Every structure is written in structure tokens, then in C-alpha cells.
Amino acid sequence: MNETSTTPVNPLSLSEPATASSALPAFGTPPVGSPASAPAPRPSVPWNPTPGAPTQTERSWAIGAHLSGFVAAWVALGFLGPLVVMLTGGTTSAYVRRHAVEALNFNLSVLLYLGISALLMLVVVGFVLMPIVGVVYAITSVLGAMAASRGEEYRYPLSIRFVR
């Protein structure tokens, strides 16, 4: 009778008996047979994987805040577009609210600047200022929309903070 000695296995033990095939590498070391410098697989996510970054929907609302004021300004009510965005999309997202408030403040400031330019037309200076205000308004509205589409914050120049 040829008996081999085996160690008894404890059925209540959480660990497997150590054998050459079931030995695990130490924590933090790559498994045997895998390259040590292999990058971790990237998860499949849409556009922006960073946590806390604005979603595509939030960016779209923020773009709308900037461009709706530009569109509505043709009837001298440029502040209504960002106001509507702030009251609808701004209630669900802080990102949308920040962009809508920024666009609203700038549109109110431009309305004030255009009113001052109209008064200064009595002394001819307003004829020069009004086109300058219009060009600056168009350029900065597009820049604000582009920043919102990239998920960045944007501050308009010469904007009076009426709404916080």
C-alpha cells in the first residue's frame, strides 16, 4: 500500500489551497503573461468622459443661451432668449444657468449701450459707437457659443452683472 500524504482541506476556509497553477500575483503586479505597460482599456462613452463635465444636452442649452440672444436682438429683445433658457434649462443644470446668466447680463448691457449710443447720436458720436457695439456683440456672442460647445466657461467683456 502506497499512501501519499495530503494535507486536509478545511471546508470553511475562504482561500484555495496553494498550488502552482492557482497562485495569484501580489497586489499591484500584472498577471503573468500580460505586458506590464499595457494601457487600461478605455470605456466607450460619448463625447466627454470626465465626471462633472457638461453633457451634450447641457452644452446645447448653453449654446442656445448665447445664440438666442443674438437672434432675438434683431427686434431689440435680445435678453428674452437667454432669459427663457435660464428659466427652462437653467433649473436643471448649473452649467446651463451660468451660461444663460452670463448671456442675459451681456444682452442687458448691450441694450443699455445701444440706448446710450442712440442718445449720443444727437452729438454725432453715437453714429460711430452703435456699429462698434453691434460688431462687438456679434463677435462675442459667437465666441460665447463656441466656448459653451467646448464645455468651457465664458465671460463677456464689458458686461454689467445685473443678474447673479
C-alpha positions, 0 to 999 in steps of 0.5 A: 500500500502506497499512501501519499500524504495530503494535507486536509482541506478545511471546508470553511476556509475562504482561500484555495489551497496553494498550488502552482497553477492557482497562485495569484500575483501580489497586489499591484503586479500584472498577471503573468503573461500580460505586458506590464505597460499595457494601457487600461482599456478605455470605456466607450462613452460619448463625447466627454468622459470626465465626471462633472463635465457638461453633457451634450444636452447641457452644452446645447442649452448653453449654446442656445443661451448665447445664440438666442440672444443674438437672434432675438436682438434683431427686434431689440429683445435680445435678453428674452432668449437667454432669459427663457433658457435660464428659466427652462434649462437653467433649473436643471443644470448649473452649467446651463444657468451660468451660461444663460446668466452670463448671456442675459447680463451681456444682452442687458448691457448691450441694450443699455449701450445701444440706448446710450449710443442712440442718445449720443447720436444727437452729438454725432458720436453715437453714429460711430459707437452703435456699429462698434457695439453691434460688431462687438456683440456679434463677435462675442456672442459667437465666441460665447457659443463656441466656448459653451460647445467646448464645455468651457466657461465664458465671460463677456467683456464689458458686461454689467452683472445685473443678474447673479 
